[in-house]
Amino acid sequence: MVWPSSIASGLCYVWVTLHGELRNPEFLRVLERIAAFIPPLVEEGFLEPTNRAKPAYVLARRLHAALRQSGVYTRRKGLDRETNKELLLKHITESQGARMEEFRQILPFLERSQIQVLLRELSEAGRVHHHGTTKAARWFPGLILRDCNHE
């Protein structure tokens, strides 16, 4: 249950991590009943799905606005795909080359594989290129040219 004071402060988090074997099957049924509340809250406009890798929800924009926390909403909702690509491109351009560990710092809420997909899309569009493989790969702005000296 989310208490009004936690909503007002912007703190509405629930994490459940189960390790090992489930000894009380009734506990699982309780979790299933709690999870069943989510779709109606989404349908009524109280919750919205985030733009993050793993399924998650945030309080709706209108609720954050009523609490005068619109910025909190944007941060929790996450950024859209094109904005994420632009952030990567901006970093690559300004740093004249960057590695995956830096991209993970820029977009910590995305999985490594999701960042790789964004980089591949930027590469296919001719906006970036890379040298090297695995963790040692460095990404640079623009198309790769024959006389590229980034290695």
C-alpha positions in Angstrom: 0.0 0.0 0.0 1.3 3.5 -0.8 0.6 5.9 2.0 -0.3 9.6 1.2 2.8 10.9 3.1 5.1 8.9 0.9 3.3 10.1 -2.3 3.6 13.7 -1.1 7.4 13.3 -0.6 7.7 11.6 -4.0 8.8 8.3 -2.4 6.8 5.4 -3.8 9.1 2.4 -4.2 8.4 -1.3 -3.8 11.1 -3.9 -4.5 10.7 -7.6 -3.9 13.6 -9.9 -4.4 13.1 -13.6 -3.6 16.1 -15.8 -3.0 15.9 -19.6 -2.6 12.7 -21.6 -2.3 9.3 -20.3 -1.5 8.2 -21.9 1.8 4.9 -20.3 2.1 2.8 -20.4 -1.2 0.3 -18.0 0.4 2.9 -15.3 0.3 3.1 -15.7 -3.5 -0.6 -15.3 -3.7 -0.4 -12.1 -1.7 2.2 -10.7 -4.1 0.0 -11.7 -7.1 -3.0 -9.8 -5.5 -0.8 -6.7 -5.0 0.5 -6.9 -8.6 -3.2 -7.1 -9.8 -3.7 -3.5 -8.6 -1.2 -2.2 -11.2 -3.3 -2.5 -14.4 -6.3 -0.6 -13.0 -4.1 2.1 -11.7 -2.5 2.5 -15.2 -6.0 2.4 -16.9 -7.2 5.2 -14.5 -4.2 7.3 -15.2 -2.6 7.2 -11.8 0.5 5.2 -12.9 2.5 5.3 -16.2 5.1 2.8 -17.4 8.7 4.1 -17.5 11.0 4.2 -20.5 13.5 1.9 -18.7 14.7 -1.5 -19.5 12.9 -3.4 -16.8 9.1 -3.1 -16.3 8.5 -0.3 -13.8 5.9 2.4 -13.2 5.9 6.0 -11.9 3.1 8.2 -10.6 1.4 9.9 -13.5 2.6 13.3 -14.8 -0.6 15.0 -13.6 0.0 13.7 -10.0 3.5 14.9 -10.1 2.3 18.3 -11.4 -0.2 18.6 -8.6 2.6 18.0 -6.1 4.8 20.5 -8.0 7.3 17.8 -8.8 7.2 17.8 -12.7 11.0 17.5 -12.8 10.9 14.4 -10.6 8.4 12.9 -13.0 10.7 13.4 -16.0 13.7 11.9 -14.1 11.7 8.8 -13.0 9.9 8.3 -16.3 13.2 8.1 -18.2 14.1 9.5 -21.5 12.8 8.4 -24.9 14.9 6.5 -27.4 15.9 9.5 -29.6 16.9 11.6 -26.6 19.1 8.7 -25.3 20.8 8.5 -28.8 21.4 12.3 -28.8 23.0 12.1 -25.3 25.3 9.3 -26.5 26.2 11.3 -29.7 26.8 14.5 -27.7 29.2 12.7 -25.4 31.0 11.0 -28.2 31.4 14.3 -30.1 32.5 16.3 -27.1 34.9 13.7 -25.8 36.3 12.9 -29.2 35.8 9.2 -28.5 34.2 7.3 -25.7 34.0 3.7 -24.3 31.0 1.7 -23.1 31.8 2.3 -19.4 31.1 6.0 -20.1 27.9 5.3 -21.9 26.8 3.2 -18.8 27.4 6.3 -16.7 25.3 8.4 -19.0 22.4 6.0 -19.3 22.6 3.9 -16.1 19.0 2.7 -16.3 19.6 0.9 -19.6 21.1 -2.5 -20.0 24.5 -2.8 -21.9 22.7 -4.5 -24.8 20.2 -1.6 -25.1 23.1 0.9 -25.3 24.7 -1.3 -28.0 21.5 -1.2 -30.0 21.4 2.6 -29.8 25.1 2.8 -30.9 24.4 0.5 -33.8 21.5 2.7 -34.9 23.8 5.7 -34.7 26.5 3.9 -36.7 24.0 2.7 -39.4 22.9 6.4 -39.7 26.5 7.4 -40.3 26.7 9.5 -37.1 29.3 7.5 -35.3 31.9 4.8 -35.9 34.0 2.6 -33.6 37.5 1.2 -33.4 38.2 -2.0 -31.5 36.0 -4.6 -30.0 34.6 -5.6 -26.6 35.2 -3.3 -23.7 38.2 -1.7 -25.4 36.1 -0.4 -28.3 36.1 3.4 -28.6 33.3 5.3 -30.4 34.0 8.4 -32.5 31.8 10.9 -34.3 31.0 10.7 -38.0 31.6 8.1 -40.6 34.7 6.0 -40.6 37.1 7.2 -43.4 40.0 5.4 -45.0 42.5 7.7 -43.5 40.8 7.6 -40.0 43.6 8.0 -37.4 41.5 7.2 -34.3 43.2 3.9 -33.6 
